[in-house]
Structures are given as C-alpha cells and as structure tokens.
C-alpha cells in the first residue's frame, strides 16, 4: 500500500510541476506584443486605472514580452501610426526586436493597419479588437457639424 501512495504522490508532484512549467510559457510568442489603445486611451489613469485591465501583466506572467504603445489619445490615424512607428523603431534599436505582434483596441485598430501598410518590415501580425475599420457613425455625425479646424473636428 505504501508503494501505491508513493506513486500517487509522485504523480501529483510531477503533474503539478509540468502544469506550472507549461503555464509559465503559455503566452510566449516569437515576437513581442505591442498593445495600442483607442480614442481617449492611456496606459494608466493616475496610476490606478489600467486601460488594458491588467492584460499586459497577465501576458508577461505567461512568458510574453509586452509593451504598451505611447500614442496620442486623440489624433488622426496617420499621426498615431507615425508615433507607433517611432516607438517600434526605438524598441527595435534598444532591444533588438525585428518585428512585432500589434494588438489594437478601437482606434488602435486603424493605427496598427496604418503601420502594417507603411512599414510592413516592423509587423509580424496585427489583431484588432472592437475597431471601426469601416468608419464610425459618431465620427461621421461630428464631422458634419464640427467647424473645420475645431477641437471637435480634430477628434474625427
């Protein structure tokens, strides 16, 4: 009976070890992940509220290399795209990354599409979540009533 108990204990120990080893690399990717926020986005608000709700930390704990892009919270897609290209070029120069997995939320989707079209050499993949790839009814409405050159017009 003690042999059976020893074998069961060994199986439990080995099973839990292999699960934790697998979990530590569960989110590891060949290329780093760069998260790009949407309109009025931020990395964290007063150091308390995280735009991506702890997603970067969860991905890192699973083995992924994750960065949060530093792009304007409200600007044209092209401007945000050029800001993202600047960030990616910096990450490439400092850390030696060749390409990136870009994940964009909301306006981050068109931003990463811009980067993929202008600098495909920086992009391993793009994933957009809740992004207005066909435009936005809200933005179209604002554009029809906002005076040219106004703050409202610059948001759309």
N, C-alpha and C positions, 0 to 999 in steps of 0.2 A: 504494500500500500504506500509506503514512503517513496518508492520509485515513481509511482504514478503521480503523487503530489509534487515531487521534484520536477518531473517532466511538465506538468501543468504550470508550475511556477516559471520554468524556463520558457515555455511558450508565451506566457503572459508578458514576461520581461522582453523577450525578443520581439513580440508583436507590438508592444508599445514603443520600443526603440525604433523599429522600422517605420512606424506611423509618424513619429516626430521627425525623423530624418527626412521623410518624404514631404512633410508639411513645411519644412524649412526651405525647400526649393520649389514649392508648388507654383508660385507666381513668377519664378525666374524666367526671363526672356533673353534672347540672344542680344537684342539691342535695348538700350534704356527706354523707359516710358516717360513721355512728357505730357503732362495734363495741362490743357488750355481752357481757361474759364470763359464764360459767356459775357453778355452785356451786363454792365454794372458789377462784374465779378471782381474777386480779390483772392489773395491767398488765405488770409485770416483777418477777421474784423476785431480789432482791439486785442489781438492775441487770444481771443476766446472762441469765436465762431469760425470754424474752418469751412471754407467754401466747398471743399470736396468731402466733408463729413468724415475725416479720418481715413479715407481711401489711400492716400499716399503711404501712411504708416502701415496699414494692413498689407499693402502690396510689398512694401520693404520687408516686413516681418516674414513674408513668404519667399524672399530671395530676390525680388525685383529691384533694379536700380530705377528710382523715380525722381523726377524733377517737376516742379510746378512752374509754368511759364510766367514771366513778368511782362505782360502786355497791357495796353491801355484798357481801362474798364469800359470806356465808350469812345469809339473811334471807327473810322472806315475799315473795312476788311483788309484793304491793301496796306494801310498803316499798321494795323495789328500784325499782319503777315510779315511785314518787314521787321517789326520788333521781334517777332518769334524767330525769324532767320538770324537776326543778330544774337539772340540767346543761344540758338543751336550752334552757330559758329563759335561762340565763346565756349560752350560745353565741349565742342569738338577739339578746340585748341588746348583747353585746360586738362581735360580728362582723356583725350584720345579716342572718343567715340566716333565711329564712322557714320552711323545712321541712327535714326530714332523711330520709335513707335509713338505716333502722335495720337492723343485722345482728346477730342474737343467736345465740350458741352455747349449747347445753344449756339451763340455767335462764335464759339471756339471751333465749330464745325466748318463754316466757311473760311475761317482763319487758317486752319490746317490744310484745307483744299487749296488755298492760295499758295501756301508753302510748297505743297506737293507739285503744283503746276509750274512754279517759278524755279524751285531748287529741288528737283527730284533726287539729286545726289544725297540729300540730307535725310530722306524718308525711307524707312523700312516698311511702314504700314500707317494707314490712317483709319481711325474709328471715330465716328461722330455719334453723339447721344443727344436726342431732342434738338436737332439743329434745323434752322429754317433754310434749307437748301433751295427752296422754291420761293423765297421771299417771305414776308410777314405781313399779314393783314393790318396789324397795328402800325408797323413801319410805313406801309403804304398810306394809311389814314393820316399819320403825322406829316408825311411828305406833301400831302395835298393841301394842308392848312398852315404849315410852318413857313414863315418868311425865309427866303434864301439868306444864308449866312447866319441864321439864328442858332442858338444853342440847341433848340429842338431839331432843327434841320441837320445839325451835325451828328445827332444820335441815330439817324436813319440812313 
